[in-house]
């Protein structure tokens, strides 16, 4: 319960806190992590009128809320890291294709990026892939893109790569749109956008099966008609 937070109120403000991050250590304990995250989310989002908070006296409520507000950005980063760590270098089935997850370091301003690519293209420099993008500051924008990647900067004029780019049409179908040289979709949950500050974080906390549900989102995206048509065309070109 939220009363658990009373146990961290005393030592949080001591000198010992400056030497280690006891707050994150407390929240992310394996056996009570999900309940602690829900408690932290409630403290961050709501005031004391929220029914779950009425069992805290005013002083403890204010202290606990201050703790969570101070550490909220770190909590969010940790949640995202845990999600992507669970996918990195792992094989997962998306549609009927086996993909591998990988973190990508790119200079996309204020956006985090993770990628899934088919295992059949593991050692290739040109390959189809699904990107996950989200806005780092407030996690209020999240979407998926399907694109053709070329890791060889000295071969951007590769003929097969250029042929693949032509497969992306100006479509507006199944919530899929074209932007520059890729398809994207940002209506991922029941054909709706995740909107509002920290919407992606709240969704991850509130879903006990968030990893399984996220794989289902990837699957729903990949089987959309425009994505399937582009994927088949890319395969045909790259394997010709």
C-alpha positions in Angstrom: 0.0 0.0 0.0 1.0 3.6 -0.1 1.8 3.4 3.6 5.0 1.6 2.4 6.3 5.0 1.4 6.4 6.1 5.1 9.5 3.9 5.5 11.5 6.0 3.1 10.5 9.4 4.3 12.9 9.6 7.2 16.2 8.6 5.7 15.6 10.2 2.3 16.7 13.6 3.5 19.8 12.3 5.3 23.4 12.5 4.1 23.3 8.9 3.2 21.0 9.6 0.4 23.7 11.6 -1.5 25.8 8.4 -1.7 23.3 6.1 -3.2 19.9 6.1 -4.9 17.8 4.4 -2.2 14.5 5.6 -3.7 14.9 3.7 -7.0 16.3 0.7 -5.1 13.2 0.7 -3.0 10.7 1.2 -5.8 12.1 -1.4 -8.1 12.3 -4.3 -5.7 11.4 -7.3 -7.7 8.7 -8.7 -5.5 6.8 -5.4 -5.0 7.9 -3.4 -8.0 4.6 -3.2 -9.9 2.7 -2.1 -6.7 5.4 0.5 -5.9 5.2 1.9 -9.4 1.5 2.2 -9.2 1.8 4.0 -5.9 4.5 6.3 -7.4 2.2 7.0 -10.3 -0.7 7.9 -8.1 1.4 10.2 -6.0 2.8 11.9 -9.1 -0.5 12.3 -10.9 -3.0 13.1 -8.1 -3.6 15.3 -5.1 -4.7 14.1 -1.7 -8.4 14.0 -2.7 -7.6 10.7 -4.5 -9.1 7.9 -2.5 -5.9 5.9 -2.4 -4.1 8.8 -0.8 -6.5 9.5 2.1 -4.8 7.0 4.4 -1.7 9.2 4.5 -1.6 12.2 6.8 -0.9 15.5 5.3 2.7 15.7 6.3 3.6 12.2 5.0 1.6 12.8 1.8 3.6 16.0 1.1 6.9 14.4 1.8 6.1 11.3 -0.3 4.9 13.4 -3.2 8.0 15.5 -3.0 10.2 12.4 -3.2 8.3 11.0 -6.2 8.3 14.4 -8.1 12.0 14.7 -7.5 12.8 11.2 -8.8 10.1 11.0 -11.4 12.3 11.5 -14.5 14.7 8.8 -13.2 11.8 6.4 -12.6 10.6 7.0 -16.2 14.1 6.3 -17.6 14.4 3.1 -15.5 11.0 1.9 -16.7 11.9 2.5 -20.4 15.3 0.8 -19.9 13.7 -2.2 -18.3 11.3 -2.6 -21.2 14.0 -2.3 -23.9 16.5 -4.4 -22.0 13.9 -7.2 -22.1 13.9 -7.0 -25.9 17.5 -6.3 -26.7 19.2 -9.1 -28.7 16.2 -11.2 -28.1 14.3 -13.1 -30.8 10.6 -12.3 -30.9 7.8 -13.3 -33.4 6.1 -10.4 -35.1 3.5 -11.7 -37.6 5.1 -14.9 -38.9 8.6 -13.4 -39.0 11.3 -13.7 -36.3 12.8 -10.3 -35.4 15.7 -9.3 -33.2 15.6 -6.2 -31.0 18.4 -3.7 -30.7 19.0 -0.2 -29.2 20.0 2.4 -31.6 22.1 5.5 -30.9 20.9 8.2 -33.2 20.8 12.0 -33.2 17.1 12.3 -33.2 16.4 15.3 -31.1 14.7 14.4 -27.9 13.6 11.1 -29.2 14.4 7.6 -28.0 14.8 4.9 -30.6 14.7 1.1 -30.5 14.7 -1.1 -33.6 13.5 -4.6 -34.6 14.9 -6.2 -37.7 14.3 -9.7 -39.2 16.8 -12.3 -38.1 17.3 -13.2 -41.8 19.0 -9.8 -42.3 21.2 -10.0 -39.2 24.4 -9.6 -41.1 23.2 -7.3 -43.8 23.8 -3.6 -44.2 20.5 -3.0 -46.0 17.4 -4.4 -44.2 13.7 -3.7 -43.4 13.0 -2.8 -39.8 10.4 -1.5 -37.3 11.5 1.6 -35.3 9.9 2.6 -32.0 10.2 6.3 -31.3 9.0 8.3 -28.3 9.5 11.8 -27.0 12.0 11.6 -24.1 11.0 14.6 -22.0 7.4 13.8 -21.3 6.9 10.4 -23.0 3.8 11.9 -24.5 4.4 10.9 -28.1 5.0 7.3 -29.2 4.8 5.7 -32.6 6.1 3.0 -34.8 7.8 3.3 -38.2 8.5 0.7 -40.9 11.4 1.6 -43.1 14.4 0.3 -45.1 17.7 1.0 -43.3 21.1 1.3 -45.0 24.0 1.1 -42.5 26.6 1.7 -45.1 27.0 5.5 -45.4 29.3 5.0 -48.4 26.7 3.1 -50.3 23.7 5.4 -50.1 23.4 5.2 -53.9 23.0 1.4 -53.8 20.5 0.5 -56.5 18.6 -2.0 -54.5 18.2 0.5 -51.6 16.9 3.1 -54.0 14.4 0.6 -55.5 13.2 -0.2 -52.0 12.5 3.4 -51.2 10.2 3.6 -54.2 7.9 1.0 -52.5 6.7 3.6 -49.9 3.6 5.2 -51.3 1.5 8.2 -50.2 -1.0 6.0 -48.4 -3.6 6.7 -45.8 -4.8 3.3 -44.8 -5.3 1.5 -41.5 -3.8 4.5 -39.7 -0.6 4.2 -41.7 0.9 7.3 -43.2 4.0 8.0 -45.2 6.6 10.5 -43.9 9.7 11.1 -46.0 11.0 7.6 -46.8 9.0 5.5 -44.3 5.6 4.5 -43.1 4.5 5.4 -39.6 1.6 4.9 -37.2 0.9 6.7 -33.9 -2.6 5.3 -33.2 -1.4 2.2 -31.5 -3.8 1.5 -28.6 -7.3 0.6 -29.8 -6.6 2.7 -32.9 -6.1 5.8 -30.7 -3.0 7.8 -29.8 -1.5 7.7 -26.4 -1.8 11.4 -25.5 -0.9 13.6 -22.6 2.3 13.9 -20.5 3.8 10.6 -19.5 1.0 8.7 -21.4 3.5 6.0 -22.4 4.8 5.6 -18.9 1.3 5.4 -17.4 0.4 2.8 -19.9 3.4 0.6 -19.1 2.7 0.9 -15.3 -1.0 0.2 -15.6 -0.5 -2.9 -17.8 0.6 -5.9 -15.8 1.4 -7.6 -19.1 3.0 -4.6 -20.8 5.7 -6.6 -22.5 3.2 -9.1 -24.0 0.8 -6.2 -24.9 3.6 -4.3 -26.6 4.5 -7.3 -28.7 0.9 -7.4 -29.7 1.1 -3.8 -30.7 4.1 -4.5 -32.9 2.2 -7.4 -34.4 -0.9 -5.4 -35.2 1.3 -2.8 -36.9 3.3 -5.2 -38.9 0.3 -7.0 -40.4 -1.3 -3.8 -41.7 -1.7 -4.0 -45.4 0.7 -1.2 -46.5 3.4 -2.6 -44.2 3.0 -6.1 -45.5 3.1 -4.9 -49.1 6.2 -2.9 -48.6 7.9 -5.7 -46.6 7.2 -8.2 -49.4 8.5 -5.8 -52.0 11.7 -5.2 -50.0 12.3 -8.9 -49.6 11.8 -9.5 -53.3 14.3 -6.7 -54.2 16.9 -7.6 -51.7 16.8 -11.3 -52.5 16.8 -10.9 -56.2 
